[in-house]
Amino acid sequence: MVRDIVPFILKKPCSFPIMENKEKEFIKLKFGLAFRKIIDKNKAKALENKDNDISDRNLINSFRKLETASGIRNATILELIAGKKNAASTTIIALLDALEMTLGEFGSIYDSIKEQEVSEYKRTLEKSKKESIRIKQGQKKKK
């Protein structure tokens, strides 16, 4: 019976628009930028706490601490932050739970990011990647 349905489904024209690769890239970059903003805000809070002699061991102010708290590999987190990887819903929830943040709170941060910020973030990531490649090439020449 399934064999009879499959050809029908495959021949049926798509009734919804397909997301373009540029749109997907934009969403992944915006998602990564949102998490970067959260970590950066926590870093600033940690410095403020330090200046005020306040100790908060639960404050996640680095991607390594996020890895420890969430159980998500650091490499995966860095790929998400760099906009290289789509996040599974379970990964998103694990990261937000570790940050003690709701999906709604994260959504507010995500929604507040403007297109220009994403473009600047992309340029920063590309510049950082080029610099990293240049450094690696310089190290190879020394050997």
Stockholm file with secondary structure:
# STOCKHOLM 1.0

chainA/1-143         MVRDIVPFILKKPCSFPIMENKEKEFIKLKFGLAFRKIIDKNKAKALENKDNDISDRNLINSFRKLETASGIRNATILELIAGKKNAASTTIIALLDALEMTLGEFGSIYDSIKEQEVSEYKRTLEKSKKESIRIKQGQKKKK
#=GR chainA/1-143 SS CHHHHHHHHHHSCCCSCCCCHHHHHHHHHHHHHHHHHHHHHHHHHHHHHHHTTCCCTTCCCSHHHHHHHHCCCHHHHHHHHTTCSCCCHHHHHHHHHHTTCCHHHHHHHHHHCCHHHHHHHHHHHHHHHHHHHHHHHHHHHHC
#=GC SS_cons         CHHHHHHHHHHSCCCSCCCCHHHHHHHHHHHHHHHHHHHHHHHHHHHHHHHTTCCCTTCCCSHHHHHHHHCCCHHHHHHHHTTCSCCCHHHHHHHHHHTTCCHHHHHHHHHHCCHHHHHHHHHHHHHHHHHHHHHHHHHHHHC
//
